[in-house]
Amino acid sequence: MSPDEEIPRLFGTNGIRGIPNDDLTVEFSSDVGKAAASYFDSPIIAVGRDTRVSGDMISSAVVSGILSSGTDVVDLGVLPTPALQYYCKVNGIYGIVITASHNPPQFNGIKCVDKDGTELERSREEEIEKVYHYREFKNAAWENIGTYSRASGVIENYISGVLSHVDADSIRGKKLKVAVDTGNGASYFSTPYMLSVLGCSITTLNANPDGKFTSRNSEPKPENLTNLINLMKTGDFDIGIAHDGDADRAVFIDENGNFIDGDKSLTLITKRAARPGEKVVTPISSSDAIDEVCSEIGSELIRTKVGAPIVSRTMIREKALVGGEENGGIIYGRHQYCRDGAMAAALVMDLMAKEGKKISDLIREIPDYTIVRSQVHLKKKWEEIMPSVSKYVQGRKTDETDGIKVIEEYGWALIRPSGTEPIVRVYGQSKDGKKARELNREFVDLIEGIQS
């Protein structure tokens, strides 16, 4: 590759994503591992993965690339992404996790983790991309090739870290009845283990590793959680918990079987965990409920582009301790600066125990906004569609922090391309559910019309 050429991008908003043996070949994965290790220039790198069928192949390829650079590897096995991030933070080492998070099972990905446990910031991903494209790899002599080892007790230590931030004794005293759906993903052991440590009565769904996600789609949306929702409607549980494939997100079902939108759980945790004078960080895709809560408690709200790494880096820069996304991705800085599904679950149960309230009662105490989400498959590039959208909304109040946000007196719509899939995400938000649906429909129809 010529130094004058523009360097092609490998990393999206949440790591490298693709289809194994198509985008993510063994050769490519090995070279990415080699590029990351060459750039990090560190004596050791931690590697982990979720349960996907292709995880062993891609992990082995990445590990081989790392070892070839002369860097040692400690293999953490199958575990939640935030558990690997916690390990990196505690031990002060870099990490690479093989996961496609909530994407369908045919996808996988490669995500790099910094020594403080945060997802690698974009400027440093660009440096890895340079090493990869310019082939500036470190190649160790035979006697200096890296060594491979496995770690033990990683999940137990991670859960201990989570529980150090809540009143575990108070939760134990409530003897909560919990139904948890781990979706055959990386939390199949860790979250049931945490609940057992907390003395909960546990009923599990899909708590076995199945890399094809045959029980349900990995993304914890209402339509994918019908079994958990129906179980909760029996009326014999205090709370339902569901994770995505790598368990950096958690969503909740109340005791009556009602799905609690991730935006509401974020607002609830913000209301209880943020303190006066502190800053709170969330993307422009979160509802205005969090604005109301921050105003009420005297916290400053900072809005960012969509993407957990962007939110976490902003939190670090602004010294914020509470933040997250409207999809169930809670970032609790007192624990670590990354989305953490187990931490979110522990925080919600802590609130239930301390306040002696049902989860439905806690949710009723926060401002009631509706967010309607849709996605439209991209037949064209976003750059080809965006001018037509901009022309359509000309004269209306807009915010182009990330995509195009159209702001009305009664709510807003957000249209933005996904950073991990060939889709456009469309949001409609309002206190009036009907208006939220109308805003969403208006721009779904627009995008579909532009592409027809």
C-alpha positions in Angstrom: 0.0 0.0 0.0 1.3 3.4 -1.0 1.9 6.0 1.8 -0.2 8.5 -0.3 -3.3 6.3 -0.3 -6.1 6.8 2.2 -6.0 4.0 4.8 -9.1 1.9 4.6 -11.0 1.6 7.9 -11.2 -1.7 9.7 -12.9 -0.8 12.9 -16.5 0.3 13.2 -18.2 1.9 16.1 -17.7 -1.2 18.2 -14.7 -3.1 16.9 -14.3 -5.1 13.6 -17.4 -7.0 12.5 -17.9 -9.4 9.7 -18.8 -12.9 8.6 -16.2 -15.6 9.4 -14.5 -17.1 6.3 -15.9 -14.2 4.3 -14.8 -10.9 5.9 -13.2 -12.5 8.9 -10.8 -15.0 7.4 -8.2 -16.9 9.3 -5.5 -14.9 7.6 -7.1 -11.5 8.2 -7.8 -12.3 11.9 -4.2 -13.5 12.4 -2.9 -10.3 10.8 -5.2 -8.1 13.0 -3.8 -9.9 16.0 -0.3 -9.3 14.8 -1.0 -5.7 14.0 -2.6 -5.0 17.4 0.3 -6.7 19.2 2.9 -4.9 17.1 1.3 -1.5 17.9 0.7 -2.3 21.7 4.3 -3.4 22.0 3.3 -5.0 25.3 4.7 -8.2 27.0 1.2 -9.8 27.3 -2.3 -9.5 26.0 -5.5 -11.0 27.4 -7.9 -12.7 24.9 -11.5 -13.8 25.4 -14.5 -14.6 23.4 -18.3 -15.1 23.4 -20.1 -18.4 22.6 -20.3 -18.0 18.8 -19.6 -21.1 16.7 -16.7 -19.2 15.0 -15.2 -18.1 18.2 -12.6 -20.8 18.5 -11.4 -20.3 14.9 -11.1 -16.6 15.1 -9.7 -16.5 18.6 -7.0 -19.1 17.6 -6.1 -17.0 14.6 -5.8 -13.8 16.6 -3.8 -15.6 19.3 -1.4 -17.0 16.7 -0.8 -13.5 15.3 -0.1 -12.1 18.7 2.3 -14.9 19.6 4.2 -14.5 16.3 5.0 -10.9 17.4 6.8 -12.2 20.5 3.9 -11.2 22.8 2.5 -13.6 25.4 -1.2 -14.5 25.5 -3.4 -15.2 28.6 -6.6 -16.9 27.4 -9.6 -16.0 29.5 -11.9 -18.4 27.6 -15.6 -17.7 27.1 -16.8 -14.8 29.3 -18.7 -11.5 29.1 -16.9 -8.7 27.4 -17.0 -6.5 30.6 -15.4 -9.4 32.5 -12.4 -9.3 30.1 -12.4 -5.5 30.5 -12.3 -5.8 34.2 -9.4 -8.2 34.0 -7.5 -5.8 31.8 -8.2 -2.9 34.2 -7.2 -4.8 37.3 -4.0 -6.2 35.7 -3.1 -3.2 33.6 -2.8 -5.1 30.4 -4.3 -4.9 26.9 -7.0 -7.2 25.7 -8.8 -8.5 22.6 -12.2 -9.9 22.7 -13.8 -12.0 19.9 -17.5 -11.0 19.8 -20.2 -9.5 17.6 -22.2 -8.5 20.7 -25.9 -8.4 19.7 -25.4 -9.2 16.0 -26.9 -12.4 14.5 -24.8 -15.7 15.0 -23.3 -15.6 11.5 -21.4 -12.5 12.5 -18.3 -12.3 14.7 -15.9 -9.5 15.5 -12.6 -8.4 17.0 -12.6 -5.7 19.6 -9.5 -4.2 21.3 -9.4 -3.2 24.9 -7.0 -0.6 26.5 -5.0 -1.3 29.7 -7.6 0.6 31.8 -10.4 -1.7 30.6 -12.0 0.8 28.2 -12.6 0.1 24.5 -9.7 1.4 22.5 -10.3 5.0 21.3 -10.6 5.7 17.6 -7.2 7.4 17.2 -5.4 4.3 18.4 -7.5 2.0 16.3 -6.3 4.1 13.3 -2.7 3.3 14.4 -3.5 -0.4 14.3 -5.0 0.0 10.9 -1.8 1.6 9.7 0.3 -1.3 11.0 -2.1 -3.7 9.3 -2.2 -2.0 5.9 1.5 -1.0 5.7 2.4 -4.6 7.0 4.6 -3.1 9.7 4.4 -6.3 11.8 6.8 -7.3 14.5 8.0 -10.9 13.7 9.8 -12.5 16.5 12.8 -14.9 16.1 11.9 -18.5 16.8 13.3 -18.4 20.3 11.4 -15.2 21.2 7.9 -16.3 20.0 5.2 -15.6 22.7 3.9 -18.1 25.2 0.3 -19.1 25.7 -1.4 -19.7 29.1 -4.9 -19.9 30.5 -6.3 -17.9 33.4 -8.6 -19.1 36.2 -11.0 -17.4 38.6 -11.6 -14.6 36.1 -15.4 -14.6 36.3 -15.5 -15.0 40.1 -13.2 -12.0 40.5 -15.2 -9.9 38.1 -18.5 -10.6 40.0 -16.7 -9.8 43.3 -15.8 -6.4 41.7 -19.4 -5.8 40.6 -20.9 -6.6 44.0 -18.4 -4.4 45.8 -20.5 -1.5 44.5 -23.8 -2.6 45.9 -25.3 -3.6 49.2 -25.1 -7.3 48.7 -26.4 -8.1 52.2 -29.4 -6.0 51.6 -30.2 -7.8 48.4 -29.6 -11.2 50.1 -32.1 -10.2 52.7 -34.9 -9.7 50.1 -34.5 -13.2 48.7 -35.5 -12.0 45.3 -37.1 -14.4 42.8 -35.3 -13.8 39.5 -35.8 -15.2 36.0 -32.8 -14.7 33.8 -32.4 -15.3 30.1 -28.8 -15.3 29.0 -29.7 -16.1 25.4 -27.0 -18.9 25.0 -24.4 -16.1 25.2 -21.3 -15.3 27.2 -23.2 -14.7 30.5 -24.6 -18.3 30.6 -22.5 -18.9 33.8 -21.6 -15.5 35.1 -25.0 -13.9 35.7 -26.6 -17.1 37.3 -23.5 -17.3 39.4 -23.9 -13.6 40.6 -27.5 -14.2 41.4 -26.6 -17.3 43.5 -24.0 -15.3 45.4 -26.8 -12.7 46.1 -29.0 -15.4 47.5 -31.7 -15.1 44.8 -34.1 -17.8 43.8 -33.1 -18.3 40.2 -34.9 -19.7 37.2 -32.7 -19.7 34.0 -33.7 -19.6 30.4 -31.1 -20.4 27.6 -28.3 -20.6 30.2 -26.2 -23.0 28.0 -23.6 -21.9 25.5 -25.0 -22.2 22.0 -23.1 -20.3 19.4 -25.9 -20.5 16.9 -28.3 -18.7 19.3 -31.0 -21.2 18.5 -33.2 -20.2 21.4 -33.6 -16.6 20.5 -32.0 -13.7 18.6 -29.0 -12.3 20.5 -30.4 -8.7 20.8 -32.6 -8.4 23.9 -35.6 -6.8 22.3 -39.2 -7.5 23.3 -39.9 -9.7 20.3 -36.9 -11.8 21.1 -37.8 -12.3 24.8 -41.3 -13.7 24.5 -40.4 -16.8 26.6 -39.0 -14.7 29.4 -42.0 -12.2 29.3 -44.5 -15.1 29.4 -42.7 -16.7 32.3 -42.8 -13.4 34.2 -46.5 -13.1 33.6 -47.0 -16.1 35.9 -46.6 -13.6 38.7 -44.1 -15.6 40.7 -41.0 -13.5 40.1 -39.7 -10.1 41.3 -37.7 -9.3 38.2 -36.6 -10.7 34.8 -33.1 -10.0 33.4 -31.9 -10.6 29.8 -28.5 -10.0 28.2 -27.2 -9.7 24.7 -24.5 -12.1 23.3 -21.5 -10.7 25.1 -23.5 -9.4 28.2 -22.4 -5.8 28.1 -26.1 -4.9 28.1 -29.0 -5.9 30.4 -32.7 -5.3 30.0 -35.4 -6.0 32.5 -38.9 -7.4 32.7 -41.1 -6.3 35.6 -43.1 -8.6 37.9 -46.1 -8.3 35.7 -44.3 -9.4 32.5 -43.9 -5.8 31.1 -40.7 -5.1 29.1 -38.8 -2.2 30.5 -37.1 -0.2 27.8 -33.4 0.3 28.2 -33.9 4.0 28.1 -36.1 3.7 31.3 -33.6 1.6 33.2 -30.8 4.1 32.3 -33.0 6.9 33.5 -33.8 5.0 36.7 -30.2 4.3 37.5 -29.2 7.9 36.7 -31.9 9.2 39.1 -30.7 7.0 41.9 -26.9 6.9 41.3 -26.0 10.3 40.0 -25.4 13.0 42.6 -25.9 16.8 42.6 -23.1 18.6 40.8 -21.9 15.5 38.9 -22.0 15.0 35.2 -23.9 12.4 33.3 -23.1 11.3 29.8 -25.4 9.7 27.2 -25.8 9.8 23.4 -28.3 11.9 21.5 -30.4 8.7 21.0 -31.5 8.6 24.7 -34.9 10.1 25.5 -35.5 13.5 27.1 -36.4 11.7 30.3 -32.8 11.8 31.3 -32.7 15.6 30.8 -35.6 15.9 33.2 -34.0 13.7 35.8 -30.6 15.4 35.6 -32.3 18.8 35.9 -34.2 17.5 39.0 -31.1 16.2 40.8 -28.8 19.0 39.8 -26.5 17.0 37.4 -25.1 18.3 34.2 -26.1 16.2 31.2 -23.6 15.8 28.3 -24.8 14.4 24.9 -22.5 12.6 22.5 -22.5 10.7 19.3 -23.9 7.1 19.5 -21.3 4.5 20.6 -20.2 3.1 23.9 -16.5 4.0 23.4 -17.5 7.6 22.7 -19.7 7.7 25.9 -17.0 6.1 28.1 -14.2 8.3 26.8 -16.3 11.4 27.4 -17.2 10.2 30.9 -13.5 9.8 31.7 -12.6 13.3 30.3 -15.5 14.9 32.1 -15.0 12.9 35.3 -18.6 11.6 35.1 -19.5 8.5 37.1 -22.9 7.6 35.5 -23.7 7.2 31.9 -24.8 4.8 29.2 -27.0 4.2 26.2 -30.7 3.8 25.7 -30.2 0.1 24.6 -29.6 -1.2 28.1 -25.9 -0.4 28.1 -25.1 1.1 31.5 -21.7 2.5 32.3 -21.0 2.9 36.0 -17.7 4.7 36.4 -17.3 3.7 40.0 -16.8 0.2 38.7 -15.4 0.6 35.3 -15.8 2.8 32.2 -17.6 0.4 29.9 -21.0 -1.1 29.4 -21.6 -3.8 31.9 -24.7 -6.0 32.0 -24.0 -7.6 35.4 -23.3 -4.2 36.9 -26.6 -2.9 35.6 -28.5 -5.9 37.0 -26.8 -5.5 40.4 -27.6 -1.8 40.5 -31.3 -2.4 39.8 -31.6 -5.1 42.4 -29.8 -2.9 44.9 -32.5 -0.2 44.3 -35.3 -2.7 44.8 -33.7 -4.0 48.0 -32.8 -0.7 49.6 -36.1 1.0 48.8 -38.3 -2.0 49.4 -40.2 -1.4 46.1 -41.2 -3.4 43.1 -39.4 -2.7 39.9 -42.6 -1.5 38.3 -43.1 1.0 41.1 -39.5 2.4 40.6 -40.1 2.8 36.9 -43.4 4.7 37.5 -41.4 7.3 39.4 -39.4 8.4 36.4 -40.6 10.6 33.5 -42.6 8.6 30.9 -41.3 8.9 27.4 -41.7 6.5 24.5 -39.0 5.7 22.0 -40.0 3.8 18.9 -37.0 2.2 17.0 -36.9 0.8 13.5 -34.2 -0.2 11.1 -34.1 0.0 7.3 -31.8 -2.1 5.3 -29.3 0.0 3.2 -29.5 -0.5 -0.5 -27.3 2.5 -1.1 -24.6 4.1 0.9 -25.6 6.5 3.7 -23.6 9.3 2.0 -25.9 8.9 -1.0 -29.1 9.1 1.1 -28.2 11.9 3.5 -28.5 14.8 1.1 -32.1 13.8 0.3 -32.9 13.6 4.0 -31.3 17.0 4.6 -33.3 18.5 1.8 -36.5 16.9 3.2 -36.1 18.4 6.7 -34.9 21.8 5.5 -36.6 24.5 7.6 -37.1 22.2 10.6 -34.9 22.4 13.7 -32.1 19.8 13.4 -29.1 18.4 15.2 -26.4 16.7 13.2 -24.2 15.5 16.0 -24.7 12.0 14.7 -26.8 11.4 11.7 -29.8 13.8 11.5 -32.0 14.6 14.5 -35.2 16.4 13.8 -36.5 18.3 16.8 -40.2 19.2 17.2 -42.0 20.8 20.2 -43.6 17.4 21.0 -40.6 15.2 20.4 -37.9 14.2 18.0 -36.8 11.8 15.3 -33.2 10.5 14.8 -31.9 9.0 11.6 -28.4 7.6 11.7 -26.5 4.8 9.9 -25.4 1.8 12.0 -21.6 1.5 12.5 -21.8 -2.3 12.6 -24.4 -3.4 10.0 -25.7 -2.1 6.6 -28.8 -0.5 8.1 -30.2 2.9 9.0 -31.6 3.2 12.5 -34.7 5.4 12.9 -35.9 6.6 16.3 -39.1 8.5 17.2 -39.4 9.9 20.7 -42.2 11.7 22.5 -44.2 11.7 25.7 -47.1 10.9 23.5 -46.7 7.3 22.2 -48.8 8.0 19.1 -46.6 11.0 18.1 -43.5 8.9 18.7 -44.8 6.2 16.3 -45.7 8.9 13.7 -42.3 10.5 13.8 -40.7 7.0 13.4 -43.0 6.1 10.6 -42.4 9.4 8.8 -38.7 8.8 8.4 -38.9 5.0 7.8 -41.1 5.8 4.9 -38.7 8.6 3.8 -35.7 6.3 3.8 -37.5 3.5 2.0 -38.8 6.0 -0.6 -35.4 7.4 -1.3 -34.0 3.9 -1.9 -36.9 2.7 -4.1 
